[in-house]
Amino acid sequence: MAEYEFEDIDQGESGSINFDFRGYLFKVLNLWKFVLACIGVALIIAYFINVRKQNVYKLDSLISVENDQNPFFTANTSISFNWGGVSGKMGKTITTLQTRTHNEKVVDSLKSYMNYFVEGKYRKVDVYKDAPFVFELDKTKPQVLGHFIGVRFLSGDSFEIFTEFESEKGSGQIYDTKARVPVSLPVGPFSKQYQIGELIDLPFLHGVIKPRNERTIKSGLEFFLQFSNFDNVVHGYKQGIGVKPYSNSSASVLVLSLAGTNKAKIVDYLNTTAVILSESELERKNLYATNTIKFIDSSLAAVNANLKDYGEEMNTFRKENKVFDVSMEMTEISNKLKDLESQKEVEITKLNYLDALETYLRTKTDYTRIAAPSSVGIEEANIMSSVSKITALAIERQSMEYSMREDSEIFKDIDRRINAEKNVLLETIDATKSTIKTLMNSLQRNIASLEAKLSGLPEDQQEFLKIQRKLDISQEAYNVYMDKRSEAAIVKAANVSDISIIDEAKDIGGGLIGPNKSLNYMMGLMLGFFIPMFLIFVIFLLDHTIHGSDEVERLSKIPIIGLIGKYRYHNNLVVFEKPKSAVAESFRSIRSSLQFLLNKAPREGGRTIMITSSVSGEGKTFCSINVATVYALSGKKTILLGLDLRKPKIFDDFNLSNDNGMVNYLIGEKPFDEVKYPTHIDNLDVVPAGPIPPNPSELLMSPKLKELIATLRETYDIIILDTPPLGLVTDALELVKYADTSLFMIRLDYTKKGMLQLINAKYRAGEIKNIHFILNFYKHKTNHNYGYGYGYGYGYGYGVYGNAYHESGDKGIFKKVKAFLKRI
């Protein structure tokens, strides 16, 4: 037998700890039906998982992230420099796609919080746009969350709303504001009829049902509406959408992917998220132009008002003074004066812009609303570059606010860069303002000089020229602003988004990623096999009972003298009443072996056989009675002494009274002849134990017992001593000295392995000699005794030998089939 070192299982006489791998293997083979049943159950579970679990699909789409230059920047300032280049834009785009803000826009656009279901075989199935109707919900009123609202069509133009609520209170959501509010629900079944297009105004449902794309609605169809929490839906898509670069060689291309149970819903979400991302990027890209147009529009309003006022003033002056022209020389001087005043007006506009920009930078924290410096004619490269950088950084920071914490290092880095650029810009503004003020002082001196030359004209002509100059300057300013606005509008109209869709998501078949049916079956097969194997292993480790003769051989060096099979009978007199049974033959075999052992003993007179066991219930009394019987039947004068004074039994099988017995004799109350009883079995006398004494050990140690044994050897051939269990009390050890041989009963599937340690120790110490084991309840099964044994066919009633010569009785068909299956 193979033995392997292991942590715990069997401990032999040598004290080494071994794992009986072969025993475990045969234990598994013995329970092959259990293993096979577990595998079958696991495969059935895998089958139901496969048929009940919804198919999961995964689709994807491709988008590119371009890197166009912003036309408002100078020719040598590229968008790559200001916005972090392609890699920076890729990272920002990936982050944007996974932000709550972006996914809120997509969910709101598709109304993904509202689902359409039909009743399927195992569950309600999401049909999405396959439903022949659309529910136009009222976003300003609450819709109940989580409940299925049934829609049953009664005809082509009427339907019934039906549902059932268990509680009066529920939770609803107003999808306009996304606010959660409590709603009152009608307890119990609810139903109400409506016409197609009629307003549904219930406490838990608000909206209108209309046909989808003019589709025909058949009567009898049933659908279900369900509304989900907006934030939960957004979170689900936010966590579910996958974004990754297409390849290392295509760094500007992203793959968007999404998994779900409805392919049409996946397609719509992927395509809509790409469209909204493109529109948001274009809106962000046009923000600079939009701010510039707003600034120019506000300036145009003031210039237009001035132009209108100066025109009315000129008309009024001409009507009152009849002055329509002046001399050529004065006109030329007036034109020069007008040019100087126009230049002064331009510088004043620049100065006002710089003052406003400085105040904005010092008092605001949102720098996304700065207008382009070029809108007022400022061409200073440092100012334009700094403004563009600050605006770009501010927009980048704003796009990350919903995906990162305010105290993150990225925000701190962006803020440091904004502050550094802002400080440089403020210094540049101060220097530019000083330059403009110096230029304005020079212009003012020249204007004063020319105005002096005009002072000699009549007052009405001077006033005419003054009004004319103001009118011309306003007109020129108006024309300049209009040109700038047209330029900004053209740039804005010509802008395209940096996000373009390369390959839209589309259902072209396939895309199935789950459930993995083959994997489920494989997992079921593995679990169905390994779980029972593990359970058998644990049971095998925890099982400390003796199951076979090989275990006895491994645990002890004491030889086995016989095997007794399991035999159901109403009393212990099997050998006498069933002499042709296999059990009776087993005892005859034991008698033959004992005869050989007893003949080797040098003692004169009758032979004494002591029968004991480790604990009660192992068949000690059964063996004592039948060994005594088998000797008596062979003609040997035999006596059976009941020395188990603590728990006497043998009297009952012989229909004797236990009132008088060994106890009465040992205490001197009765002579031996009065406690000895003849039995209905020839040559067999029995001495019951008698009433239970308070001091059984002391009685067995009395000299009277020694004298009795010596006397009995002279009158009997065989003396059988039925003793107490050796593992419970020491009484049996006191009787060993009287025994020519001792039989130790081991009941298979009952006796614990540890019980053999005591008898092994006594045997090694020489305290017990000439002792042998008898295995009770023996089953001659190959896989039970690990393929070998003694070969005794006597102990089991179904062996070949037993079937041929021993009583077994006629079996019905059912019993024969059952016996055949057991042999399998």
ROLUM-74111 format. One record per residue (C-alpha): chain; residue number from 0; x, y, z. Coordinates in steps of 0.2 Angstrom, whole numbers, plus 2048, in hexadecimal, padded with zeros to 3 digits. Example, Ala and Ser with C-alpha at 12.3 -4.5 7.8 and 13.67 -1.06 7.14 Angstrom:
<vogus>
A,0,83E,7EA,827
A,1,844,7FB,824
</vogus>
This chain:
<vogus>
A,0,800,800,800
A,1,807,811,7FB
A,2,80A,81D,80A
A,3,80E,830,808
A,4,814,83C,815
A,5,806,848,819
A,6,800,853,827
A,7,7F3,848,82F
A,8,7E9,838,82D
A,9,7F0,827,833
A,10,7FC,824,840
A,11,804,813,841
A,12,80E,80A,84E
A,13,81E,812,849
A,14,816,823,84D
A,15,819,82A,83B
A,16,80B,834,833
A,17,806,82E,822
A,18,7F8,832,815
A,19,7F0,823,80E
A,20,7EE,829,7FC
A,21,7E9,818,7F6
A,22,7DC,817,803
A,23,7D5,828,7FE
A,24,7D5,823,7EC
A,25,7CB,813,7F0
A,26,7BF,81E,7FB
A,27,7BC,829,7EC
A,28,7B9,819,7E1
A,29,7AD,813,7EE
A,30,7A3,823,7ED
A,31,7A4,825,7DA
A,32,791,827,7D9
A,33,792,836,7E5
A,34,79F,83E,7DA
A,35,796,83A,7CA
A,36,786,841,7D2
A,37,78F,851,7D7
A,38,796,853,7C5
A,39,785,851,7BE
A,40,77D,85E,7CA
A,41,78B,86A,7C6
A,42,788,868,7B3
A,43,776,86B,7B5
A,44,779,87B,7BF
A,45,785,880,7B1
A,46,777,87D,7A4
A,47,76A,887,7AE
A,48,777,895,7B0
A,49,77A,895,79D
A,50,768,895,798
A,51,762,8A1,7A5
A,52,770,8AE,7A4
A,53,76E,8BC,797
A,54,77A,8BD,789
A,55,787,8CB,78B
A,56,78E,8D4,77C
A,57,79C,8E0,77A
A,58,79D,8EC,76B
A,59,7AA,8FA,767
A,60,7AD,909,75D
A,61,7BC,913,757
A,62,7BF,926,759
A,63,7CE,931,755
A,64,7D4,93F,75F
A,65,7DB,94C,753
A,66,7E7,95B,757
A,67,7E1,96A,74E
A,68,7E8,97C,750
A,69,7DD,989,758
A,70,7DC,997,74B
A,71,7DB,9A5,759
A,72,7ED,9A1,75E
A,73,7FC,9A8,754
A,74,803,99F,746
A,75,811,998,750
A,76,807,993,75F
A,77,800,981,75C
A,78,7F2,979,765
A,79,7FE,96B,76A
A,80,808,977,774
A,81,7F9,97F,77D
A,82,7EE,96F,77F
A,83,7FC,962,784
A,84,7FE,95A,773
A,85,7F6,94A,76C
A,86,7FB,940,77B
A,87,7F3,94D,787
A,88,7E4,94E,77D
A,89,7E2,93B,77D
A,90,7E4,93A,78F
A,91,7D7,948,792
A,92,7CB,93F,785
A,93,7CC,92F,78E
A,94,7C9,937,79F
A,95,7BA,941,798
A,96,7B2,931,791
A,97,7B2,929,7A3
A,98,7AC,939,7AC
A,99,79B,93A,7B4
A,100,797,94A,7AB
A,101,79A,943,79A
A,102,790,933,79D
A,103,782,93D,7A5
A,104,780,946,794
A,105,77F,935,78B
A,106,773,92D,797
A,107,768,93D,797
A,108,768,93D,784
A,109,764,92B,782
A,110,758,92A,791
A,111,762,91A,796
A,112,759,91B,7A7
A,113,749,915,79F
A,114,748,903,799
A,115,73C,8F9,78F
A,116,739,8E6,794
A,117,72F,8D7,78E
A,118,72C,8C7,798
A,119,739,8BA,793
A,120,73A,8A8,798
A,121,745,8AA,7A7
A,122,745,8BD,7A9
A,123,73F,8CE,7A2
A,124,749,8D2,793
A,125,74F,8E3,78E
A,126,747,8E7,77C
A,127,74D,8F9,77B
A,128,748,900,76A
A,129,73F,8F0,765
A,130,730,8F5,76F
A,131,723,8FC,763
A,132,720,90B,76E
A,133,729,919,776
A,134,725,920,787
A,135,728,933,787
A,136,72A,937,799
A,137,727,947,7A2
A,138,738,94C,7A9
A,139,730,959,7B5
A,140,727,94B,7BE
A,141,72D,93C,7C8
A,142,72D,92B,7C1
A,143,72E,91C,7CD
A,144,73E,913,7CE
A,145,742,901,7CD
A,146,730,8FA,7CB
A,147,72A,8F2,7BB
A,148,71B,8FB,7B3
A,149,711,8F0,7A7
A,150,70A,8F6,797
A,151,6FD,8EB,78F
A,152,6F6,8F0,77E
A,153,6E4,8EC,77D
A,154,6E2,8F2,76B
A,155,6EC,8FD,75E
A,156,6E7,90D,767
A,157,6E5,908,779
A,158,6EF,900,787
A,159,6EE,8FC,799
A,160,6FB,901,7A7
A,161,6FC,8F4,7B4
A,162,708,8F0,7C2
A,163,707,8EB,7D5
A,164,70F,8F4,7E4
A,165,712,8ED,7F5
A,166,716,8FD,7FE
A,167,70D,90E,7FE
A,168,71E,918,7FD
A,169,72A,917,7EF
A,170,739,920,7E8
A,171,738,92B,7D8
A,172,743,936,7CE
A,173,740,946,7C4
A,174,74B,944,7B6
A,175,74C,956,7B2
A,176,755,95B,7C2
A,177,75A,949,7C6
A,178,752,94B,7D7
A,179,74C,93C,7E1
A,180,73B,93E,7E9
A,181,72F,933,7F2
A,182,720,92D,7E8
A,183,70F,926,7EE
A,184,70B,915,7E8
A,185,6FA,90C,7E7
A,186,6FC,8FC,7F1
A,187,6F7,8EC,7E8
A,188,6F2,8E9,7D6
A,189,6F0,8F8,7CB
A,190,6EA,8FA,7B9
A,191,6E3,909,7AF
A,192,6DF,90A,79D
A,193,6E5,918,791
A,194,6E5,91D,77F
A,195,6F4,91E,774
A,196,6FB,930,776
A,197,6F0,934,786
A,198,6FA,93B,794
A,199,6FE,92F,7A2
A,200,6FE,939,7B3
A,201,700,92D,7C1
A,202,709,92F,7D1
A,203,716,923,7CB
A,204,716,926,7B8
A,205,715,935,7AE
A,206,716,936,79B
A,207,70E,931,78A
A,208,70F,921,781
A,209,711,923,76E
A,210,714,916,760
A,211,727,915,75B
A,212,72A,91A,749
A,213,718,918,745
A,214,719,905,748
A,215,709,8FB,74A
A,216,705,8F5,75B
A,217,6FC,8E4,75D
A,218,6F0,8E1,76B
A,219,6F5,8D5,779
A,220,707,8DA,779
A,221,70E,8DE,78B
A,222,71E,8E8,78F
A,223,725,8EF,79F
A,224,72D,900,7A2
A,225,73A,902,7B0
A,226,743,912,7B5
A,227,754,912,7BD
A,228,75D,91E,7C8
A,229,766,92A,7BD
A,230,776,92B,7C7
A,231,777,918,7C8
A,232,775,916,7B5
A,233,782,923,7B2
A,234,78E,91A,7BE
A,235,78B,90A,7B6
A,236,78F,911,7A4
A,237,79E,91B,7AC
A,238,7A5,90B,7B3
A,239,7A0,900,7A4
A,240,7A7,90A,795
A,241,7B8,905,790
A,242,7C5,911,788
A,243,7D6,90C,781
A,244,7E2,911,773
A,245,7DF,907,763
A,246,7F2,903,761
A,247,803,90A,765
A,248,805,90F,752
A,249,7F4,918,753
A,250,7F6,922,762
A,251,7E8,92F,75D
A,252,7DB,921,75B
A,253,7D0,91B,76A
A,254,7C5,90B,76C
A,255,7B5,90E,775
A,256,7AD,8FD,77B
A,257,79E,8F9,786
A,258,796,8E9,78B
A,259,784,8E5,78F
A,260,775,8DA,78B
A,261,76D,8E4,77D
A,262,778,8E8,76E
A,263,76D,8F6,767
A,264,76F,8FF,778
A,265,781,8FD,777
A,266,782,903,766
A,267,778,913,76A
A,268,782,916,779
A,269,793,915,771
A,270,78E,91F,762
A,271,785,92D,76D
A,272,794,92E,778
A,273,7A0,931,769
A,274,794,93E,762
A,275,792,947,773
A,276,7A5,947,776
A,277,7A8,94E,764
A,278,79B,95C,768
A,279,7A2,960,779
A,280,7B4,961,772
A,281,7AE,96D,764
A,282,7A5,977,771
A,283,7B4,978,77B
A,284,7BF,97C,76C
A,285,7B3,98A,767
A,286,7B2,991,779
A,287,7C1,99E,775
A,288,7B8,9A4,765
A,289,7A7,9A4,76E
A,290,7AE,9AF,77C
A,291,7B6,9BB,76F
A,292,7A6,9BD,765
A,293,79D,9C1,776
A,294,7AA,9CE,77A
A,295,7A9,9D6,768
A,296,796,9D6,769
A,297,796,9DF,779
A,298,7A3,9EC,772
A,299,798,9ED,762
A,300,789,9F2,76C
A,301,792,A01,773
A,302,79A,A06,763
A,303,789,A05,75A
A,304,781,A10,767
A,305,78F,A1D,765
A,306,78D,A1C,752
A,307,77B,A1F,753
A,308,77C,A2D,75F
A,309,78A,A36,755
A,310,780,A34,745
A,311,770,A3C,74D
A,312,77C,A4A,754
A,313,783,A4D,742
A,314,771,A4E,73B
A,315,76B,A5A,748
A,316,77B,A65,746
A,317,779,A66,733
A,318,767,A6B,735
A,319,76A,A79,741
A,320,77A,A80,73A
A,321,779,A7D,728
A,322,78C,A77,727
A,323,78F,A69,71B
A,324,7A2,A6C,717
A,325,7B2,A75,71C
A,326,7C2,A7A,712
A,327,7CD,A6C,70B
A,328,7DB,A71,717
A,329,7D1,A70,726
A,330,7C9,A5F,720
A,331,7DB,A58,71E
A,332,7DF,A5E,730
A,333,7CF,A56,736
A,334,7D3,A46,72E
A,335,7E4,A45,736
A,336,7DC,A49,747
A,337,7CF,A3B,743
A,338,7DD,A2F,740
A,339,7E6,A33,750
A,340,7D6,A32,75A
A,341,7D2,A21,752
A,342,7E3,A1B,757
A,343,7E0,A22,769
A,344,7CF,A19,769
A,345,7D7,A08,764
A,346,7E4,A0A,772
A,347,7D6,A0F,77E
A,348,7CD,9FF,779
A,349,7DD,9F5,77C
A,350,7E0,9FD,78D
A,351,7CE,9F9,792
A,352,7D0,9E7,78D
A,353,7E1,9E5,796
A,354,7D9,9EE,7A6
A,355,7CA,9E2,7A5
A,356,7D6,9D3,7A2
A,357,7E0,9D7,7B1
A,358,7D1,9D9,7BC
A,359,7CA,9C9,7B6
A,360,7DB,9C0,7B9
A,361,7DC,9C7,7CB
A,362,7CA,9C4,7D0
A,363,7C4,9B4,7C7
A,364,7C9,9A2,7C8
A,365,7C0,99C,7B8
A,366,7CB,9A1,7A9
A,367,7C1,999,79C
A,368,7B7,9A9,797
A,369,7C6,9B4,791
A,370,7C4,9BC,780
A,371,7D2,9BC,773
A,372,7DE,9CB,774
A,373,7DD,9CC,761
A,374,7CB,9D1,762
A,375,7D1,9E3,768
A,376,7E0,9E3,75D
A,377,7ED,9DE,76A
A,378,7FA,9D4,760
A,379,807,9D2,76E
A,380,80D,9C0,76D
A,381,810,9BE,77F
A,382,7FF,9C3,784
A,383,7F6,9B9,777
A,384,801,9A9,77B
A,385,7FE,9AB,78E
A,386,7EB,9AE,78C
A,387,7EA,99E,781
A,388,7F4,994,78D
A,389,7EA,99A,79C
A,390,7D9,996,793
A,391,7DF,985,78E
A,392,7E5,980,79F
A,393,7D4,987,7A7
A,394,7CA,97D,79A
A,395,7D4,96D,79E
A,396,7D2,96F,7B0
A,397,7BF,972,7AE
A,398,7BE,961,7A4
A,399,7C6,958,7B2
A,400,7BC,95E,7C1
A,401,7AF,950,7C0
A,402,7BB,942,7BF
A,403,7C8,948,7CC
A,404,7C9,94E,7DE
A,405,7CC,961,7E0
A,406,7DC,95D,7EA
A,407,7E4,952,7DD
A,408,7F6,955,7D7
A,409,7F0,958,7C5
A,410,7E5,966,7CB
A,411,7F3,96D,7D5
A,412,7FF,96C,7C6
A,413,7F3,975,7BB
A,414,7EF,982,7C8
A,415,802,985,7C9
A,416,804,987,7B6
A,417,7F5,993,7B5
A,418,7FC,99E,7C3
A,419,80D,99E,7BB
A,420,806,9A3,7AA
A,421,7FA,9AF,7B3
A,422,809,9B8,7BC
A,423,812,9BA,7AB
A,424,803,9C0,7A3
A,425,800,9CD,7B0
A,426,812,9D4,7AE
A,427,80F,9D4,79B
A,428,7FF,9DE,79E
A,429,807,9EB,7A8
A,430,815,9ED,79C
A,431,809,9EE,78D
A,432,7FE,9FB,797
A,433,80D,A06,79A
A,434,811,A06,787
A,435,7FF,A09,782
A,436,7FE,A18,78E
A,437,80E,A1F,787
A,438,807,A1E,776
A,439,7F7,A26,77B
A,440,800,A35,783
A,441,809,A37,772
A,442,7F9,A36,768
A,443,7F1,A42,774
A,444,7FF,A4F,771
A,445,7FD,A4E,75E
A,446,7EA,A4F,760
A,447,7EC,A5F,76A
A,448,7F7,A66,75D
A,449,7EB,A63,74F
A,450,7DC,A69,759
A,451,7E6,A7A,75B
A,452,7E7,A7C,749
A,453,7D4,A7A,747
A,454,7D0,A86,755
A,455,7D1,A95,749
A,456,7C1,A8E,740
A,457,7B0,A94,744
A,458,7A8,A8B,752
A,459,79B,A83,747
A,460,7A8,A7C,73C
A,461,7B2,A76,74A
A,462,7A3,A6D,752
A,463,79F,A66,740
A,464,7B1,A5E,73F
A,465,7B0,A58,751
A,466,7A0,A4F,74E
A,467,7A6,A48,73D
A,468,7B6,A41,745
A,469,7AC,A38,753
A,470,7A0,A31,746
A,471,7AE,A2B,73B
A,472,7B7,A23,749
A,473,7A8,A1A,74F
A,474,7A5,A14,73E
A,475,7B7,A0E,73C
A,476,7B6,A05,74D
A,477,7A5,9FD,748
A,478,7AD,9F7,738
A,479,7BC,9F0,742
A,480,7B1,9E7,74E
A,481,7A6,9E0,740
A,482,7B5,9D9,737
A,483,7BC,9D1,747
A,484,7AB,9C9,74B
A,485,7A9,9C2,739
A,486,7BB,9BB,73B
A,487,7B6,9B3,74C
A,488,7A6,9AC,745
A,489,7AF,9A5,735
A,490,7BC,99D,740
A,491,7AE,995,74C
A,492,7A4,98F,73D
A,493,7B3,987,735
A,494,7B9,97E,745
A,495,7B7,96B,745
A,496,7B8,960,755
A,497,7C8,958,759
A,498,7BE,948,75C
A,499,7B8,93F,74C
A,500,7AF,92E,74B
A,501,7B9,921,740
A,502,7AF,912,743
A,503,79D,913,74A
A,504,797,905,756
A,505,78C,8F9,74C
A,506,783,8E8,74F
A,507,78A,8DD,741
A,508,787,8CD,74B
A,509,793,8C5,758
A,510,79A,8CF,767
A,511,794,8C1,773
A,512,7A0,8C1,782
A,513,795,8B8,78F
A,514,790,8AD,796
A,515,79E,8A1,791
A,516,794,891,790
A,517,7A3,886,78D
A,518,7AC,88E,79C
A,519,79D,88C,7A7
A,520,79C,879,7A2
A,521,7AE,877,7A6
A,522,7AD,880,7B6
A,523,79E,875,7BB
A,524,7A7,866,7B6
A,525,7B6,86B,7C0
A,526,7AC,870,7D0
A,527,7A1,861,7CE
A,528,7B1,856,7CF
A,529,7BC,85F,7DB
A,530,7AF,864,7E8
A,531,7AA,852,7EC
A,532,7BC,84D,7EB
A,533,7C0,85A,7F8
A,534,7B1,855,803
A,535,7B7,843,802
A,536,7C9,848,806
A,537,7C2,852,815
A,538,7B8,843,81B
A,539,7C6,838,818
A,540,7D2,843,823
A,541,7C5,844,830
A,542,7C0,832,830
A,543,7C9,828,83E
A,544,7BF,818,83D
A,545,7C6,808,837
A,546,7BF,802,826
A,547,7CA,7F3,820
A,548,7D6,7E6,825
A,549,7E4,7EF,81C
A,550,7E2,7FE,829
A,551,7E3,7F1,837
A,552,7F3,7EA,830
A,553,7FA,7FC,82E
A,554,7F5,801,840
A,555,7FA,7F2,849
A,556,806,7E3,848
A,557,7F9,7D8,851
A,558,7F3,7CA,844
A,559,7E1,7C8,83F
A,560,7DA,7B7,842
A,561,7C9,7B9,83A
A,562,7BC,7C3,831
A,563,7A9,7C4,835
A,564,79D,7CB,829
A,565,78E,7D6,82D
A,566,77F,7CA,830
A,567,76E,7D1,836
A,568,765,7C5,842
A,569,75A,7C7,851
A,570,766,7BF,85E
A,571,779,7BB,85F
A,572,776,7A8,85D
A,573,77A,7A8,84A
A,574,786,799,84A
A,575,779,78E,853
A,576,769,794,84A
A,577,771,798,839
A,578,77F,78B,838
A,579,780,78C,825
A,580,782,79F,825
A,581,792,7A7,81F
A,582,794,7AF,831
A,583,793,79D,838
A,584,7A1,798,82C
A,585,7AB,7A7,831
A,586,7AB,7A1,843
A,587,7B0,78F,83E
A,588,7BE,797,835
A,589,7C3,7A1,845
A,590,7C1,790,84F
A,591,7CE,788,843
A,592,7DA,796,845
A,593,7D8,796,858
A,594,7DA,783,859
A,595,7EB,785,851
A,596,7F0,793,85D
A,597,7EA,78A,86D
A,598,7F3,77A,868
A,599,803,783,869
A,600,800,788,87C
A,601,809,77C,888
A,602,7FC,77D,895
A,603,7F2,76E,89A
A,604,7DF,76D,89B
A,605,7D2,778,893
A,606,7D6,787,889
A,607,7D1,799,88E
A,608,7CC,7A6,881
A,609,7CA,7B8,886
A,610,7BF,7C3,87A
A,611,7C0,7D6,87C
A,612,7BF,7E6,872
A,613,7C3,7F8,873
A,614,7B1,7FF,877
A,615,7A0,7F9,878
A,616,796,7F5,868
A,617,7A4,7EC,85E
A,618,79D,7DA,85F
A,619,7A6,7D3,86E
A,620,797,7CA,876
A,621,791,7C5,865
A,622,7A2,7BD,861
A,623,7A3,7B5,873
A,624,793,7AC,871
A,625,796,7A6,85F
A,626,7A8,7A0,863
A,627,7A2,797,872
A,628,794,78F,867
A,629,79F,78A,859
A,630,7AA,781,865
A,631,79B,779,86E
A,632,794,773,85D
A,633,7A5,76B,859
A,634,7A3,760,869
A,635,7AE,76A,874
A,636,7A8,76C,886
A,637,7A7,77F,887
A,638,7A2,78C,894
A,639,79F,79F,891
A,640,7A3,7AA,8A0
A,641,79B,7BB,8A0
A,642,7A9,7C6,8A8
A,643,7A2,7D6,8A1
A,644,79C,7DB,8B2
A,645,798,7ED,8AE
A,646,78C,7EA,89F
A,647,787,7D8,89E
A,648,77E,7D1,88F
A,649,781,7BF,88B
A,650,772,7B9,896
A,651,765,7C0,88B
A,652,769,7B6,87B
A,653,768,7A5,886
A,654,757,7AB,88E
A,655,760,7AB,89F
A,656,75E,7B6,8AE
A,657,76C,7C1,8B3
A,658,767,7C0,8C6
A,659,775,7B4,8CA
A,660,785,7B3,8C1
A,661,798,7B6,8C3
A,662,796,7C4,8CF
A,663,78C,7B9,8DB
A,664,79A,7AC,8DA
A,665,7A8,7B8,8DC
A,666,7A1,7C0,8EC
A,667,79D,7AF,8F3
A,668,78A,7B1,8F3
A,669,788,7A2,8E7
A,670,791,792,8E3
A,671,797,790,8D1
A,672,78B,783,8CD
A,673,77C,78E,8D1
A,674,782,79C,8C5
A,675,787,790,8B7
A,676,779,78C,8AB
A,677,778,77F,89D
A,678,771,786,88C
A,679,767,77E,87E
A,680,777,77C,875
A,681,780,76C,878
A,682,791,76D,882
A,683,78E,77F,885
A,684,78C,786,897
A,685,78A,799,89B
A,686,78E,7A3,8AA
A,687,786,7B4,8A9
A,688,78E,7C3,8B1
A,689,780,7C6,8BE
A,690,77B,7D6,8C6
A,691,786,7E5,8C4
A,692,792,7E7,8D3
A,693,79A,7F7,8D9
A,694,7AC,7F0,8D8
A,695,7AD,7E6,8C8
A,696,7C0,7E8,8C6
A,697,7C3,7E2,8D8
A,698,7B8,7D3,8D5
A,699,7C2,7CD,8C6
A,700,7D2,7CF,8CF
A,701,7CC,7C3,8DD
A,702,7D4,7B2,8E0
A,703,7C4,7A9,8DD
A,704,7C4,7AD,8CB
A,705,7D5,7A6,8C9
A,706,7D0,796,8D2
A,707,7C0,795,8C7
A,708,7CA,796,8B7
A,709,7D6,788,8BD
A,710,7C7,77D,8C2
A,711,7BE,780,8B1
A,712,7CE,77B,8A8
A,713,7CC,76A,8AF
A,714,7BA,768,8AA
A,715,7B8,772,89A
A,716,7C1,771,88A
A,717,7BE,784,885
A,718,7BB,792,891
A,719,7B5,7A2,889
A,720,7B7,7B3,892
A,721,7AB,7C1,88D
A,722,7B4,7D0,895
A,723,7B1,7E3,895
A,724,7B8,7EE,888
A,725,7CA,7F1,88A
A,726,7CA,803,884
A,727,7BE,808,891
A,728,7C3,7FF,8A1
A,729,7D2,7F5,8A7
A,730,7C8,7E5,8AC
A,731,7CD,7DC,89D
A,732,7DF,7DE,8A1
A,733,7DD,7D5,8B1
A,734,7D6,7C6,8A7
A,735,7E4,7C5,89B
A,736,7EE,7B9,8A6
A,737,7E1,7AC,8A5
A,738,7E0,7AC,892
A,739,7E9,7A0,887
A,740,7E5,7AC,879
A,741,7DB,7BC,877
A,742,7D0,7C2,869
A,743,7CE,7D5,867
A,744,7BE,7DA,85D
A,745,7BF,7E8,850
A,746,7AF,7EE,848
A,747,7B3,7F5,837
A,748,7AB,806,834
A,749,7A9,808,847
A,750,7B9,806,850
A,751,7C4,815,851
A,752,7D6,813,84C
A,753,7DC,81B,85C
A,754,7D5,80D,866
A,755,7E2,801,860
A,756,7F0,80C,868
A,757,7EC,804,879
A,758,7EC,7F2,874
A,759,7FC,7F6,869
A,760,805,7FD,878
A,761,800,7EE,883
A,762,805,7E2,875
A,763,816,7EA,873
A,764,819,7EB,886
A,765,816,7D8,887
A,766,807,7DA,892
A,767,7FB,7D2,886
A,768,802,7C3,87C
A,769,7FA,7B7,870
A,770,7ED,7C4,86B
A,771,7E4,7C5,85A
A,772,7D7,7D0,851
A,773,7C6,7CB,84B
A,774,7BF,7D7,83E
A,775,7AC,7D9,840
A,776,7A0,7E0,833
A,777,7AC,7DB,826
A,778,7A7,7DF,814
A,779,7B1,7D7,806
A,780,7B2,7E5,7F9
A,781,7C1,7E8,7EF
A,782,7BF,7FB,7EF
A,783,7BC,7FA,802
A,784,7CB,7F0,807
A,785,7D6,7F8,7FA
A,786,7D8,7E9,7EF
A,787,7DE,7DC,7FB
A,788,7DA,7D3,80B
A,789,7DA,7C2,812
A,790,7CF,7BA,805
A,791,7C3,7B3,812
A,792,7B3,7B0,809
A,793,7AB,7AA,819
A,794,7A7,7BB,821
A,795,79B,7C2,814
A,796,78B,7BA,80E
A,797,78D,7BF,7FC
A,798,79E,7B7,7F8
A,799,79F,7A9,7EC
A,800,7A2,79D,7F9
A,801,793,7A3,803
A,802,788,7A2,7F4
A,803,78D,791,7F1
A,804,78B,789,802
A,805,783,794,80E
A,806,772,79A,811
A,807,76D,7AA,809
A,808,75B,7A8,805
A,809,752,7AB,7F4
A,810,753,7BD,7EE
A,811,746,7C6,7E4
A,812,74A,7CF,7D4
A,813,74B,7E0,7DD
A,814,758,7D9,7EA
A,815,762,7D1,7DC
A,816,763,7E2,7D3
A,817,767,7EB,7E3
A,818,775,7DE,7E6
A,819,77C,7E0,7D5
A,820,77D,7F3,7D6
A,821,786,7F2,7E7
A,822,793,7E6,7DF
A,823,795,7F3,7D1
</vogus>
